Amino acid sequence: MTTRLTDRPSGSGAADALRRRPRATVFGIGSVLLVALVVSVIVAVTVGPAPISLRAVWQSIAAHLGWGAGRPPLTVDAIVWNLRLPRALTSALVGAALAVCGVVMQAVTRNPLAEPYLLGLSSGASVGAVVVIVLGAAIALPLAAFGGSLAALILTLLLAGAFGGATALSPSRIILAGIAVSAAFSAVTSIVIFWSTTGDSFREILGWLLGSIAGASWTSVAIVAVAFLVVGVPLALGGNVLDAFAFGDDDARALGVDVRRVRWLLLGASALLTGAAVAVSGAIGFVGLIVPHAVRLVTGHRNRALLPLSALVGAILLTWADTLARTAFDPRELPVGIVTALLGAPVFAALLIRAKRLT
């Protein structure tokens, strides 16, 4: 069967689209990606206005973890441990989270253009972030952004299920509800910016809205790491459940899936994970959209392999995108959301062209 980028498997064709890749092949690809991720994070720490050797990076990490007696010079140690390493780890975790959420959203809604911000999460987070920046309480920005994304989730699901019935949480209704909530929150954000921002607060708001990991710290790492362990890992291991949605709601029910309950759980978990990522990085586009499609070209539609491999690819992609954002125009730094858009748009176009040629 020819796999199309814009097709979700349905009916008898689903069995073909969800064909198994040899377990050894998937394990081999995963192992290579895992090694590439570790190397990417370490190498990213060495890159910057002040070049740092791999040896110095290792010495700093080992010293702080109590693995060795040696330690690099104080300035180098501070750059590695307090600035670059938490930023690289935050980038990797956010990229993995967005990629996993992208896979889940595309599977649950059966929409190839679905992405982590489908439920209005980025718009809700933007309202919370803009409000605290305007009030001069930027220290509470992660909490406010997470609260805003959670509010958007609740409103979207309430709107999608407002009329009850068997189709209350159908994919089309969820998408439409998300669009409506996103538009409403975007309008609120625009009003707050128009009436209240002055001077440096406008630049700070703009940087956050475009997506930036410049302020990452070990607190940022902890926020996303905990969210990924508690929510992301179970999602990444839930490929068999997601595969059932590929056959349609009726067939999923026949396979023993409580479609309504499972859809609520998957959407809620994805929203929480996305909210945690947005809270520390702002809205970073394209990662959750293009990574699942790119990985699907290798793994097919089977989510059991697609989810963990997408997490690894997303982590690698955002690690290097952020490295490029902070070094390409030194001493100026681009918001990483601009870099992912510049990279993501042509990549997505190439995927579309490739899919058309295969049809």
N, C-alpha and C positions, 0 to 999 in steps of 0.2 A: 504494500500500500504506500502511496506517495503521501508524505506528511507535509501539510501546509501550515505555514506560520499562523494563519488566521483561523484555522480549523480547530475545534475541540472534538475529540472523538465522540461519536454517538452511535447507538444501535450496534449492529454486528461489527462495524468498523472499529469500535472502541477496543475490542479484544486485540486487534492488530496493532493499533496505536499504542496500546499499553503492553506491548510485547516485552519480555524480559531481556535485558542485556546479561551476558554471562557475568556471574557474581565476581569472578576473578578480574574481569575487565573493569567493572565499576570500582572494585577495591583498589585496583592499580591506578586508575585515574584519580581516585580520592587521595591515595597516598602521595602521588606526585603533587597534587594541589596543596595538600597539607604542608609538604616540605616547601613548596613555593611561597606559601603564606608566611611561614616562619622566616624564611630568607628575606621576603619582602619587608616585613616589619623591622628586622634587624638592619637591613641595608637602608631603609628609609630613615632610620635614626642617624645614620652616618652622613646623610645628605643635608646640606644647608649652608648658610653664609660662613659658618665656621666648620670646615670639614673635620670629621672625627673618625678615627680608625676603628675597624671592627674589634681590634684588641681592647681599645678603650671602652667601647660599648659593653663588651663582655665583662671587663673588670668592674665597671660600674654596677651592672646587673648582679654579678656574683657577690660583690661587696654588700649590697643592700639586702640580698637574700641570705647572707651569711655563708656563702659557698667558698669564699676565698679571702685571703688576707690582704691582697693587693687592691689598690684603689687609684684611679686616674687623678690628675690634678683637680682641685676643688671646682674650678670653673667648668671644666669638661664634665665632671660628675653632675653638676647642677643642670647643665644643658641636657645631658642624657636622661637623667632620672626625673627631673622636675618639668621638663618641657617636651622633648621629642618623643620619649618612650610612651608616656600617657597619651599623647596625641596620636601616635601611630596605632596604639592598641584601641583607642576610641574609634578611629577610622575603620579599623578592621571589624570591630564589633557592630558598629552602625551599618556598615556594608553588608555584613552577614544577616543582620536583622531585617533590613529592607529587602534583601533578596528572598529570604524565606517568606516574608509577608507577601511579596509579589507572587510567588508560586501559589500560596494559599488563596489569595484573592482571585487569581485567574482560574483556579480550579473550582472554587465555591460558586463564583458568579458565571462560570463558563464563558468568560469574556476575555479574549486575548489582549485587550487594551487595558485591563484592570491593573491597578498598581496600589501600593500601600496607602496612598492618600485618598483612595476612592471614597471613603466614608466621610470626607470633609475634615479629616484629622489634622492636616497641615493648616487649614484655615482656622480651625478651633485653637490649635496651639499658637498660631500667630496672634490671635486676639489676646490670649493670656500673656504672651511675651511682650507685646507692644504696650499693654497696660502697665506692667511692672516697670518697663524701661521708662515710660513717660512719668511714672510716679517716683522715679529715682530709686527703685528697689530692685535693681538688676540682680542682686544676690539671690533673689527668690525666683529668677527666671526659669530654671529647670522645673521647679514645682508648678509655677503658673502655666508653663507650656504644656506640661503633662495634664494638668487640670483642664485646660482648654480643649485638648484633644479628647479627653474622656467625655467632656460635655458634648462635643460634636458627635461622638460615637452614640451616646445615649439618645440624643435628638434624632439622629439618622435612623436608628433601629426603632424608636418609638414611631417616627413618621412612616417607616416602611411597614410596620405592623399595625398601623392605626385603625385599619378597617377589618382586622381579623380575617378569618377564613383560611382555607388551605393554602392560598397563594400569597399570604401576607408577607412572607419573607422570600418571595421569589427573586431570582437574580435581577430581573429587570426592575422590580420595585426597589430593591436595595440601591441599585445604581442611580435611579432617578432621585431617591431620597437623599443620597450622598451629594448629588449635584446641587440640589436645592439648599441643603445645609451649608455646603461649601460656599455657595454664592452669598448666603446671608452673613456668614462669618467674615467673608472677604469684604463685604460692604461695611461691617462694623469696624474692621481693621482700618479701612480707608478713611472712615470718619474720624477715628481716634488720631491717625497720623495727620490728617488735614487740620484738625482743630488744636492739637496739643503739642506737636513736636517742634523743637527749635534746636539749632546748633548741633552739638555732638550727638544728641539723642537720635536725630534723624539718621546720621551715619551708622550708629549702632543698630538701629532698627533695620535699616536697609541691609546691613551685613548679615543680620540674623535671618531675615526673610529670604535671602539668596542662598542660605546654607553655609555655615562656617564651623570649623572645628578648631579655630584659632585659640579659643579659651579653654581647651580641654585640660583636665587635671585628673588626678587619681580618683577624685570624686566622680568625675564623668565616667571613667572606666568602671567604677563600682556600680553606678546606676545602670549602665547598659549591660554589664556582665551579669548582674543579678537578674535583670529582666530576661536576658537570653537564656540563662540556665533554667529559670523557673518556667518561662513561656516558650522561648524559641526552641529549646531542645525537644520538648514534647511535640511541638509542631513539626519539627524536622523528622521526628520518628513516626509521624502519623500519616505516612504516605499511602498505606492501604485504605484508610478511611477516605482520603481525598480521591483516590482512584475510583471509588464507588460513585462519586458525583459525576464522573465523566460519562456515565451511562444515562444520566438524567435522573430526576427525582423519583419517578415511579420505579425504575429499575433499582435505584439505590435502596428504596424501601423494601423491595423484594429480596435484596441481599441482606436485610436485617438492620439497616441503618435508620435511626430515628432522625430523619432529614431535618425537621424543624429545629430540634434540640441541638444536633451536631452543628448545623449552620450557625446558630446563635453562638455556640462555644467557639467555633473556629474564627468567626468574625470578631468576637469579643477579644479572644486571645491575640489575634493579629493587630487589633487596634491598640491593645495595651503595649505590645512590643513596639509598634510603630511610635506610639506616644512617648515611650522611654527614649527611643532613638531621636525623635524630633526635639525632645526636651534638652538634649545636649548638643545637637548639631544644626538645628533649624531644618527647613524643608529642603532636602537634597533630592533632586529629581533624577529620573531615568534608571537608577540602579535597580529598583524593584520592577521596572518594566522590561529592560533589555536583557538582564542577566538570565531570567528564566527561559526566554526565547533562545538565547545563545546556547545555553546548556542543553536545551531540548534537542538541538541539532545533533548532539552526541548521544544523549541517553534515551531519546524518544519521550513519550508523554508519561512514562511510569514514574509516579511521584516518590516512590520509595528511594529511588536513586537521584531523582531530580532535586529533591529538597536539600539533602546534605551537600551535594556537589554545588548547587546554587549558592549555598551559604559560603562555601570556600571561595568561589569565584567572586562573589560580591565583596567579600572581605579583601581580597587581593586588589580588585578594581578600585575600591574607595581608598585603600592605603596609598596606591600610586597616584590617584587623582588628587588627593590632599597633598602629597609630596610635591606634585607639579604645581599645585595652587600656591604653595608657600615659597617655592624657589624659582619659578620660571621668570618672574618679573621683579626679583629682589632689587631694592628693598621693599617694594610694594607687594602686597599679598592679595590674591584673588579669593573671593568666596568659592569654596569647593563646588557649590551648586552650579556655578558658571562653567567650571571645568567638566563636570559630569554632563552638562547639557551640550557643550561643544564636542565631547567625545561620543555621547549617547545618540545624538540626532543622526550623524552619518552612519553609525553602527546599526541603528535600527533601520535606516533606509537600506543599508546593504543586506540586512536580514530579509527585508521585504522583497528585494530584487532576487535574492537567492531562492526564496520560497517560490516566487513566480516562475523562475526557470525550471524548478523541479516539478511544476504542475503540467 
